[in-house]
Amino acid sequence: MTRSPLQSTEPVESTVLRKQDGSLSPDASPFCPFSQAVVMFPLFFPPLSVIDKFDYVFAENGTVQYKNGQLVSKQAIQDHLGEELLQDLINFCLNYMALLKLPKKRGTFIEFRNGMLNISPIGRSCTPEERIEFSELDKKERIREKFVAALQREFAGKGLRFSRGGMISFDVFPEGWDKRYCLNVLDDERFDTIHFFGNETTPFPHHGPPFSTGSWTAERSSSAGNRHLRKAPPSSSGERHWCF
């Protein structure tokens, strides 16, 4: 097994974060870092062994964090938002979806996770064939985009963000709880540059449509010691690539 960069005595200046679902594997494959860790681990590896195979494992946009096989942090969206706002959000989504007429509807329209709510108009229990059917309809009718626009109007100023999740859903989470959340852990390590690869990433600051694609790079400022983000395709030469 290749030695972990954090176990090496050689200086490490760069590291790479990679999104699994839809990037390194098809959507809804077992190892999905933006799904619940308790679900994704047993399906792909022997129970929980995945957290021992990498220096870090980040689930649910990084709000559930493992380092060297140990859980180091887990956030709870209900504690952050409060029950009143959370119920207003859930009720709005249920009412909106109740009025949607789709070719098919199944079950699990709202999945409650530690760091986010995952909203699926068709329902997450749909079959792979139904998933593809909805995805094609969504491209034409912009079902999720219109749903998100309605949420943005209703909850303006409430500190919520929205991000498309794969083919059939989108995520709702507090401001700052996006894919950059893991940087608060990685900043403690000796990485000057962190590259992120994903099929559904949004450059920051973001002023465009709700959903866009690309990759981002976090670079540490030598003067201030802080990181700034830029959209850039990273070079792979001389860098250590390891998967989260």
N, C-alpha and C positions, 0 to 999 in steps of 0.2 A: 504494500500500500504506500502511495506517495506521502511523504511526510507533510504534515500540516504546516502552512506558512507561519502560524503562531508558535509552532514548536521548533521552528528553525532559528538558528542563531544569526542567520544572514539578515541584513536590513531588508525590510519590505516596504516599498513606497506606494504600490498600487494594489488594489484588489477589485474583484468583479462580483456584483450581485446579479443574479439571473432569476427572472420570473419563470416559474415552471408551467403553469396552466396556460395553454395556448401559445407558448413560446418553445419550450423544449419538449412538450408533449401535447396531445390533443386536449381540448377543453373537456372537463369532467373526468380526467384521468386521476388515478388514486393519489399521486403526490401533488397536491395543490396548496402552495404556501398561503393562499388567501382564504382557504377553507379552515375549518376547525382542526386543530392539531390532533385531537382525540380520534377523529375520523380518518385523517390522511395517513397516520403512521402505520396502523395495523394492516392496511390494505396493500401496501407496497413493500414493506420490510417486515421482518419479525417484530413483534410489539415494541414500539418506541426505540428500536435500534437505530433509526435514522438520525436521531439527535446525537448519537455517538459517532456517526460517520463524518460529520462536518463540525468545524469550529463553532459555527453559528447556524441556528435554524430560526427563521422568522415566519410566524404564521399570522394571518389576519392583518396584513399590511404592516407587520412588525410590532403590533401591540401585544403579541405573545412571543417572548424571546427566550431562546435557549442558548447557552454558551458552555462549550465543553461538556455537553450532555446534561447540563443542569438548567432547570427553569430559573431565570433571573428576574423576569418581570412579566406581569400580566395585568392589563388594564380592563376596566369594566365600563362599557358605554353608559349603562344606567346610572352609575355613580357620577359620571361626568356631565351628562345631560340633565339628570333629574327625572323623576317618574312622570311629572306633568307633561313636559315637552316630549318625552319618549312616547307617551300614550297618544298625544296629539298627532305625532308623526305616524304612528302605526294606524290610527283610526283614519287619517287622511288617505293613506295608501290603500287600506281595505275598501274604503268608499270609492276611490278612483277605479280600482280594479274591478269592483262589482259592476261598474257601468261599461267596462270594455267587452266588446263582442269579438271573440277570436274564433278561428276554425276549431281550436281545441283548448280546453283548460283542464289542468290536472290538480295536483296538490302541492302543499308547501310553498305558498305564495310569499311568505315572509319568513326568512330564517334568521333567528336571533343569535348573534355571535358576541364574543367578548368585546371586540373593537369596532363593530359595525352591524348594520342591518343589511341583509341581502334581499332585494326585492325582485321577484320574478313574475311577470304578468301571466305567463303560461303555467307556472308552477314547476318547481325543481324536480318533481317526481316524474316528469315527462320522459318518454323513451328517447334514445338517440335520434331516431327518425323524426320524432315530433320536435326535437330540439332544432334540427336542421330546417324543418318546415317553418318554425317560428322565426328563425334567424333570417331566412330569405324574405319572409313577410315584413320583418322589422326593417330590413334594408330599404324596402319600397315605401312602407307606411310610417317609418320613424316612430314606432310605438314607444320605445324607451326614451327617445330624445324628447318627445312631447310630454311624457310622464315627468321626466326630470325638470323640464321647463315649468310645469305646474307646481312642482315641489319648490323650486327656486322662488317662485312668486309668493307662495303661501308662507314659506319659512325664511323669507329674506331677513337678514340681520340676526338670525338665531344661531349662527356659528356652525352651520352644517355644510358639508361638501358631498358631491355626488360623482361617482366614477363607474363607468360601464364594466360589468363583470362577465367576461366570456361572451357566449352567444345568446343567452336568454335572460339576463338579469343585470341589475346595477347595484352598487353599494352606496350606502348612506353612512357617513361617519363625521365626527367632529373635525373642525378645522385643525390642521396639523397632524391628523392621524392618517396620513397617506403613506405612500411607499418610502418617503423620506424618514419615517419615524425611527427606523433602525439606526439612523446616523447618530442618535444620542448614545448608543452602545459602541458603535464602531469608532467614534471620536476618541474613545479612551485607548484605542490601539494605535500602532505606529503607521498609519496609512496616510500619505499625503493626498492621494487621489483615489476616489471610489467611482467606478463606472457601473451603471445599471442598464441591463438589457431587458426589454419587455415588449410584448406585442401591443399593449395598450398603455402607453405612458403619456403623460402630459407635461410639456415643458413649463417651467416656472420662471417668472410670473406668467400666468395664463390669462389671455384676453380673448381667446377664440371660442369656437363652438365647445359644447360640453365635453366632447370626446375627441381626442387626437392621438396620433401615434408618434413614436420616436424613442430616443434614449436620452438619459441625462447623465451628467458627470458632476460630481461634487469635488471641488478642489479647495484645499486649505490655503487661506491667505497667509503669507509669511509675515506680514506686518501685524495683522490683528489676531491671527490664530483661529479665525472663524472660517466656515465653509460657505462658498457661494455655488449656485447651481448654474449650469449652462447646458444647452442641448448640443451634443457633439458625439460623433462616432468615435469611440476610443480605439487607439492602436493596441494591438495585442502583443507586440514584440517586447520581450523582457518582462512581461507582467505575469503574475500568478493568477490563474483562473480557477476559481472554485465555486461550487454551486450552493445556493441557499434555497 
